[in-house]
Amino acid sequence: MNVKTMRLASLVLAALLIDAPMALAQSMAGVEYRVLATNKTSTMEKEMQEAAEAGYRFGGVMGGETAFGGAEVVVVMVKSGARGSYGYRLLATNKTSTMQKEMQDAGDAGYEYRGQTVFKTTFGGKEVVVILERDGTAEKIKYEYRLLATKKTSTLQKELSDAGAQGFDFVGLTVAETTVGGNEVVTILRRKAR
């Protein structure tokens, strides 16, 4: 082995020895979870933002009746070795036309769809809840969102086909009774903004 090759091998070995303890610590650390539950959707976005500042990222959402909390929206946040700088928007409305506009405003600001559910509010109505996420360290990608709400699945088939032909990808679906629309199938689609 010549001197140049030995130096290169020494540098590679040194880099591996420096990075090995960090990688081992990250793999041993495992995954941490934070469960957020509230009966007020207005406070959930704030709690998600606080969790994100502590290194957690959105994992999943579901609305429903819990044993001790009653009607709650429950979010699981996850912390693993990967770090980012995430921001969240939680949109909640019982009017699908309002949700379409709010989602588009968020898409224009670089937020991406992450999940949706239906949630029974304190005042007796039901809201569609959508969670959007933005990675502050990544290049901002703008999305165009389309929300389809219908009472008939046969209508939904045609609307989805039309949206697909225009380049929209399916991202989420809920079936629930909303205050304004009654029993509706609410579907969310998106495509990269042109």
C-alpha positions in Angstrom: 0.0 0.0 0.0 1.4 3.4 -0.9 1.3 6.4 1.4 -1.6 8.1 -0.4 -3.8 5.0 -0.1 -2.9 4.6 3.6 -3.9 8.2 4.3 -7.2 7.8 2.5 -7.9 4.6 4.4 -7.1 6.3 7.7 -9.4 9.2 6.9 -12.3 6.9 6.0 -11.7 4.8 9.2 -11.6 8.0 11.3 -14.9 9.3 9.8 -16.5 6.0 10.5 -15.3 5.9 14.1 -16.6 9.5 14.7 -20.0 8.8 13.1 -20.5 5.4 14.7 -21.3 6.5 18.2 -23.9 9.0 16.9 -25.5 6.5 14.7 -25.6 3.9 17.5 -27.1 6.5 19.9 -29.8 7.4 17.3 -30.7 3.7 16.7 -30.8 3.0 20.4 -33.0 6.1 21.1 -36.0 4.5 19.4 -39.1 6.4 18.7 -41.0 8.7 21.0 -44.7 9.5 20.8 -46.8 12.4 22.0 -50.6 12.0 22.1 -52.6 15.2 21.8 -56.3 15.1 22.6 -58.8 17.9 22.9 -62.5 18.6 22.5 -61.6 22.0 21.0 -60.1 22.0 17.5 -59.0 25.6 18.0 -56.4 24.4 20.5 -55.1 21.4 18.6 -53.1 23.4 16.0 -51.3 25.2 18.9 -50.5 21.9 20.6 -49.3 20.4 17.4 -47.0 23.4 16.8 -45.6 23.1 20.4 -44.9 19.4 19.8 -43.2 20.2 16.4 -40.9 22.7 18.2 -39.9 19.9 20.6 -38.9 17.7 17.6 -42.1 15.8 16.9 -43.8 15.3 13.5 -47.4 14.5 12.7 -48.2 10.7 12.7 -52.0 10.4 12.5 -55.4 11.8 13.4 -58.9 10.5 14.3 -62.0 12.1 15.8 -64.4 10.2 17.9 -65.7 9.4 21.4 -63.0 8.5 23.9 -63.8 6.8 27.2 -63.0 9.8 29.5 -62.7 12.7 27.2 -66.0 12.4 25.3 -66.0 13.8 21.8 -62.3 14.5 21.0 -59.9 14.9 18.1 -56.8 12.8 18.9 -53.4 13.4 17.1 -50.3 11.2 17.5 -47.0 13.0 17.0 -43.8 11.1 16.5 -40.2 11.8 17.3 -37.4 9.7 15.7 -33.8 10.3 14.6 -34.8 12.4 11.6 -35.2 16.1 12.4 -36.9 18.8 10.5 -38.5 22.2 11.1 -42.2 21.5 10.7 -45.2 23.8 10.9 -48.9 22.8 11.0 -52.3 24.1 10.0 -55.4 22.5 11.3 -58.5 23.4 9.3 -62.0 22.6 10.7 -65.3 23.5 9.2 -68.8 22.2 8.7 -69.0 23.9 5.3 -67.1 22.1 2.5 -67.0 25.3 0.4 -65.1 27.0 3.2 -62.7 24.1 3.5 -61.9 24.3 -0.2 -60.8 27.9 0.1 -58.8 27.4 3.4 -57.0 24.4 1.9 -56.1 26.4 -1.2 -54.7 29.2 0.9 -52.6 26.7 2.8 -51.5 25.0 -0.4 -50.4 28.4 -1.8 -48.3 28.8 1.4 -46.5 25.5 0.8 -48.5 23.3 3.2 -49.1 19.6 2.2 -52.1 17.4 3.2 -51.3 14.9 6.0 -54.6 13.7 7.3 -58.3 14.2 7.8 -61.1 13.1 10.1 -64.6 14.1 11.2 -65.1 15.6 14.7 -68.2 16.3 16.7 -67.8 19.7 18.3 -68.8 20.9 21.7 -71.7 22.8 20.2 -73.2 19.7 18.6 -72.2 20.1 15.0 -69.8 17.9 13.1 -66.7 19.3 11.4 -64.4 18.0 8.7 -60.9 18.4 10.1 -57.8 18.5 7.8 -54.2 18.7 8.9 -51.6 20.2 6.7 -47.8 20.2 7.2 -44.9 22.4 5.9 -41.3 21.5 6.2 -39.5 24.8 6.8 -36.1 23.3 5.7 -37.3 21.9 2.4 -38.0 23.7 -0.9 -41.6 25.1 -0.8 -43.8 23.2 -3.2 -47.2 24.7 -3.9 -50.2 22.5 -4.3 -53.6 23.1 -5.9 -56.3 21.4 -3.8 -59.7 20.2 -4.8 -62.4 19.1 -2.3 -65.2 16.9 -3.6 -68.3 16.5 -1.4 -71.3 14.5 -2.4 -74.1 12.4 -1.0 -74.0 9.8 -3.8 -71.0 7.5 -4.5 -72.1 7.2 -8.1 -71.6 11.0 -8.5 -68.2 10.7 -6.7 -67.0 8.2 -9.3 -67.5 10.6 -12.1 -66.1 13.6 -10.2 -63.0 11.6 -9.2 -62.5 10.5 -12.8 -62.8 14.1 -14.1 -60.3 15.4 -11.5 -57.9 12.5 -12.3 -58.0 13.4 -16.0 -56.9 16.9 -14.9 -53.9 15.6 -13.0 -55.3 15.6 -9.4 -54.1 12.8 -7.1 -56.3 11.4 -4.4 -55.0 12.1 -0.8 -57.9 11.5 1.6 -61.5 10.6 2.3 -64.0 10.8 5.1 -67.6 9.8 5.3 -69.7 11.6 7.8 -72.7 13.8 8.6 -71.9 17.5 8.4 -74.2 20.2 9.7 -74.7 21.8 6.3 -74.4 18.9 3.9 -75.9 16.1 5.8 -74.4 12.7 5.1 -71.5 13.3 2.7 -68.5 11.7 1.2 -65.7 14.2 1.4 -62.7 13.6 -0.8 -59.5 15.6 -1.0 -57.3 15.7 -4.1 -54.2 17.7 -5.0 -51.8 18.4 -7.8 -48.6 20.5 -8.0 -49.5 24.1 -8.8 -48.7 25.1 -12.3 
